[in-house]
């Protein structure tokens, strides 16, 4: 019976299991953060394309006359 060898093997197995558990925990956290970042980026792109671009175009079209009128008044006042 090799008691010292068995004890070393048990300690090595214990260390290995601790390191494996830490690696699994780290991977799970990183995977969650990556997926969360990807989801936020996807929602951001959707908002840019579907909400803000049409809103900016509509605002630009509706304020075109008002801005032109204000520009003409500013030119008349400033000379």
MDTraj code that builds the backbone (N, CA, C; nanometers):
import mdtraj as md
import numpy as np

residues = "UNK UNK UNK UNK UNK UNK UNK UNK UNK UNK UNK UNK UNK UNK UNK UNK UNK UNK UNK UNK UNK UNK UNK UNK UNK UNK UNK UNK UNK UNK UNK UNK UNK UNK UNK UNK UNK UNK UNK UNK UNK UNK UNK UNK UNK UNK UNK UNK UNK UNK UNK UNK UNK UNK UNK UNK UNK UNK UNK UNK UNK UNK UNK UNK UNK UNK UNK UNK UNK UNK UNK UNK UNK UNK UNK UNK UNK UNK UNK".split()
xyz = np.array([
    [0.0837, -0.1181, 0.0000],
    [0.0000, 0.0000, 0.0000],
    [0.0882, 0.1245, 0.0000],
    [0.0633, 0.2061, -0.0976],
    [0.1398, 0.3289, -0.1091],
    [0.0523, 0.4437, -0.0585],
    [0.0592, 0.4696, 0.0694],
    [-0.0264, 0.5695, 0.1330],
    [0.0113, 0.7100, 0.0874],
    [0.1398, 0.7373, 0.0772],
    [0.1853, 0.8710, 0.0369],
    [0.1417, 0.9001, -0.1069],
    [0.1557, 0.8034, -0.1959],
    [0.1138, 0.8215, -0.3355],
    [-0.0358, 0.8443, -0.3466],
    [-0.1130, 0.7680, -0.2685],
    [-0.2585, 0.7866, -0.2696],
    [-0.2972, 0.9235, -0.2139],
    [-0.2267, 0.9673, -0.1104],
    [-0.2547, 1.0984, -0.0527],
    [-0.2214, 1.2097, -0.1522],
    [-0.1077, 1.1964, -0.2217],
    [-0.0716, 1.2955, -0.3235],
    [-0.1753, 1.2980, -0.4356],
    [-0.2200, 1.1797, -0.4764],
    [-0.3203, 1.1715, -0.5821],
    [-0.4518, 1.2371, -0.5372],
    [-0.4910, 1.2155, -0.4122],
    [-0.6143, 1.2749, -0.3596],
    [-0.6025, 1.4273, -0.3527],
    [-0.4864, 1.4776, -0.3101],
    [-0.4653, 1.6228, -0.3034],
    [-0.4650, 1.6830, -0.4435],
    [-0.3978, 1.6160, -0.5379],
    [-0.3958, 1.6652, -0.6759],
    [-0.5358, 1.6660, -0.7368],
    [-0.6122, 1.5620, -0.7085],
    [-0.7505, 1.5562, -0.7577],
    [-0.8333, 1.6683, -0.6976],
    [-0.8138, 1.6962, -0.5696],
    [-0.8855, 1.8050, -0.5035],
    [-0.8510, 1.9396, -0.5670],
    [-0.7214, 1.9655, -0.5877],
    [-0.6796, 2.0903, -0.6520],
    [-0.7361, 2.1005, -0.7940],
    [-0.7307, 1.9894, -0.8664],
    [-0.7823, 1.9884, -1.0032],
    [-0.9315, 2.0220, -1.0044],
    [-1.0076, 1.9640, -0.9141],
    [-1.1517, 1.9906, -0.9092],
    [-1.1815, 2.1358, -0.8716],
    [-1.1012, 2.1937, -0.7826],
    [-1.1191, 2.3352, -0.7474],
    [-1.0904, 2.4239, -0.8684],
    [-0.9799, 2.3978, -0.9374],
    [-0.9446, 2.4780, -1.0547],
    [-1.0483, 2.4608, -1.1650],
    [-1.0970, 2.3381, -1.1834],
    [-1.2004, 2.3130, -1.2838],
    [-1.3289, 2.3882, -1.2502],
    [-1.3666, 2.3888, -1.1243],
    [-1.4874, 2.4611, -1.0825],
    [-1.4715, 2.6115, -1.1042],
    [-1.3553, 2.6652, -1.0716],
    [-1.3304, 2.8080, -1.0947],
    [-1.3330, 2.8418, -1.2435],
    [-1.2763, 2.7549, -1.3259],
    [-1.2779, 2.7783, -1.4706],
    [-1.4206, 2.7742, -1.5250],
    [-1.5010, 2.6797, -1.4769],
    [-1.6409, 2.6723, -1.5206],
    [-1.7187, 2.7961, -1.4774],
    [-1.6947, 2.8422, -1.3567],
    [-1.7612, 2.9630, -1.3082],
    [-1.7206, 3.0840, -1.3920],
    [-1.5913, 3.0962, -1.4189],
    [-1.5411, 3.2071, -1.4998],
    [-1.6016, 3.2030, -1.6394],
    [-1.6056, 3.0850, -1.7003],
    [-1.6618, 3.0720, -1.8341],
    [-1.8103, 3.1090, -1.8345],
    [-1.8834, 3.0660, -1.7339],
    [-2.0263, 3.0978, -1.7268],
    [-2.0485, 3.2483, -1.7147],
    [-1.9701, 3.3142, -1.6306],
    [-1.9825, 3.4596, -1.6156],
    [-1.9465, 3.5322, -1.7449],
    [-1.8377, 3.4912, -1.8080],
    [-1.7959, 3.5560, -1.9321],
    [-1.8987, 3.5334, -2.0426],
    [-1.9528, 3.4130, -2.0506],
    [-2.0545, 3.3830, -2.1516],
    [-2.1776, 3.4708, -2.1298],
    [-2.2185, 3.4862, -2.0050],
    [-2.3332, 3.5719, -1.9752],
    [-2.3077, 3.7161, -2.0130],
    [-2.1880, 3.7660, -1.9820],
    [-2.1548, 3.9047, -2.0165],
    [-2.1487, 3.9253, -2.1677],
    [-2.0921, 3.8282, -2.2384],
    [-2.0840, 3.8393, -2.3840],
    [-2.2236, 3.8383, -2.4452],
    [-2.3095, 3.7482, -2.3989],
    [-2.4459, 3.7431, -2.4518],
    [-2.5237, 3.8702, -2.4187],
    [-2.5028, 3.9242, -2.2987],
    [-2.5703, 4.0475, -2.2610],
    [-2.5225, 4.1631, -2.3494],
    [-2.3933, 4.1711, -2.3740],
    [-2.3404, 4.2755, -2.4619],
    [-2.3927, 4.2628, -2.6037],
    [-2.4007, 4.1400, -2.6531],
    [-2.4531, 4.1180, -2.7881],
    [-2.6002, 4.1584, -2.7967],
    [-2.6772, 4.1252, -2.6940],
    [-2.8193, 4.1616, -2.6922],
    [-2.8363, 4.3132, -2.6895],
    [-2.7578, 4.3812, -2.6074],
    [-2.7659, 4.5276, -2.6005],
    [-2.7274, 4.5896, -2.7344],
    [-2.6248, 4.5375, -2.7985],
    [-2.5830, 4.5896, -2.9285],
    [-2.6906, 4.5669, -3.0344],
    [-2.7550, 4.4506, -3.0315],
    [-2.8622, 4.4217, -3.1271],
    [-2.9804, 4.5160, -3.1071],
    [-3.0199, 4.5378, -2.9822],
    [-3.1301, 4.6302, -2.9533],
    [-3.0923, 4.7722, -2.9945],
    [-2.9680, 4.8107, -2.9705],
    [-2.9205, 4.9437, -3.0088],
    [-2.9288, 4.9631, -3.1604],
    [-2.8835, 4.8642, -3.2369],
    [-2.8904, 4.8738, -3.3829],
    [-3.0349, 4.8812, -3.4305],
    [-3.1224, 4.8028, -3.3685],
    [-3.2635, 4.8056, -3.4068],
    [-3.3232, 4.9437, -3.3797],
    [-3.2917, 5.0017, -3.2636],
    [-3.3432, 5.1351, -3.2320],
    [-3.2929, 5.2394, -3.3312],
    [-3.1666, 5.2292, -3.3674],
    [-3.1100, 5.3249, -3.4629],
    [-3.1809, 5.3148, -3.5969],
    [-3.2021, 5.1922, -3.6441],
    [-3.2599, 5.1738, -3.7769],
    [-3.4107, 5.1953, -3.7795],
    [-3.4815, 5.1535, -3.6759],
    [-3.6275, 5.1539, -3.6801],
    [-3.6907, 5.2752, -3.6126],
    [-3.6260, 5.3319, -3.5144],
    [-3.6885, 5.4411, -3.4392],
    [-3.6248, 5.5764, -3.4701],
    [-3.4944, 5.5859, -3.4538],
    [-3.4308, 5.7167, -3.4622],
    [-3.4168, 5.7685, -3.6044],
    [-3.3840, 5.6827, -3.6993],
    [-3.3674, 5.7299, -3.8375],
    [-3.4974, 5.7874, -3.8934],
    [-3.6107, 5.7171, -3.8832],
    [-3.7352, 5.7794, -3.9315],
    [-3.7738, 5.9042, -3.8526],
    [-3.7465, 5.9046, -3.7228],
    [-3.7787, 6.0216, -3.6408],
    [-3.6967, 6.1424, -3.6838],
    [-3.5693, 6.1216, -3.7107],
    [-3.4831, 6.2315, -3.7559],
    [-3.5286, 6.2814, -3.8928],
    [-3.5631, 6.1892, -3.9824],
    [-3.6102, 6.2302, -4.1149],
    [-3.7408, 6.3087, -4.1052],
    [-3.8311, 6.2626, -4.0209],
    [-3.9589, 6.3321, -4.0054],
    [-3.9387, 6.4709, -3.9443],
    [-3.8528, 6.4798, -3.8431],
    [-3.8252, 6.6091, -3.7808],
    [-3.7584, 6.7035, -3.8801],
    [-3.6661, 6.6518, -3.9568],
    [-3.5976, 6.7331, -4.0569],
    [-3.6965, 6.7851, -4.1604],
    [-3.7865, 6.6995, -4.2056],
    [-3.8848, 6.7416, -4.3058],
    [-3.9815, 6.8448, -4.2491],
    [-4.0219, 6.8277, -4.1231],
    [-4.1199, 6.9203, -4.0661],
    [-4.0579, 7.0545, -4.0277],
    [-3.9304, 7.0566, -3.9937],
    [-3.8663, 7.1818, -3.9530],
    [-3.7922, 7.2513, -4.0664],
    [-3.7964, 7.1964, -4.1849],
    [-3.7232, 7.2533, -4.2974],
    [-3.7694, 7.3961, -4.3263],
    [-3.8995, 7.4191, -4.3295],
    [-3.9530, 7.5527, -4.3580],
    [-3.9197, 7.6489, -4.2443],
    [-3.9354, 7.6034, -4.1193],
    [-3.9086, 7.6904, -4.0044],
    [-3.7616, 7.7310, -3.9987],
    [-3.6723, 7.6392, -4.0256],
    [-3.5290, 7.6705, -4.0224],
    [-3.4946, 7.7664, -4.1357],
    [-3.5514, 7.7447, -4.2525],
    [-3.5258, 7.8361, -4.3649],
    [-3.5753, 7.9770, -4.3323],
    [-3.6943, 7.9855, -4.2736],
    [-3.7508, 8.1155, -4.2355],
    [-3.6636, 8.1836, -4.1297],
    [-3.6178, 8.1079, -4.0296],
    [-3.5318, 8.1645, -3.9250],
    [-3.3983, 8.2098, -3.9835],
    [-3.3460, 8.1375, -4.0806],
    [-3.2203, 8.1753, -4.1441],
    [-3.2361, 8.3064, -4.2208],
    [-3.3471, 8.3214, -4.2907],
    [-3.3714, 8.4457, -4.3652],
    [-3.3858, 8.5636, -4.2694],
    [-3.4585, 8.5447, -4.1599],
    [-3.4737, 8.6516, -4.0601],
    [-3.3377, 8.6881, -3.9999],
    [-3.2551, 8.5887, -3.9707],
    [-3.1224, 8.6157, -3.9151],
    [-3.0370, 8.6936, -4.0142],
    [-3.0459, 8.6598, -4.1414],
    [-2.9707, 8.7347, -4.2427],
    [-3.0187, 8.8792, -4.2519],
    [-3.1497, 8.8996, -4.2429],
    [-3.2027, 9.0362, -4.2497],
    [-3.1617, 9.1186, -4.1278],
    [-3.1638, 9.0557, -4.0096],
    [-3.1286, 9.1283, -3.8869],
    [-2.9793, 9.1590, -3.8829],
    [-2.8975, 9.0605, -3.9158],
    [-2.7527, 9.0793, -3.9071],
    [-2.6966, 9.1544, -4.0271],
    [-2.7710, 9.1585, -4.1322],
    [-2.7304, 9.2378, -4.2474],
    [-2.6476, 9.1593, -4.3372],
])
top = md.Topology()
chain = top.add_chain()
for i, resn in enumerate(residues, 1):
    res = top.add_residue(resn, chain, resSeq=i)
    for name in ("N", "CA", "C"):
        top.add_atom(name, md.element.get_by_symbol(name[0]), res)
traj = md.Trajectory(xyz[None], top)
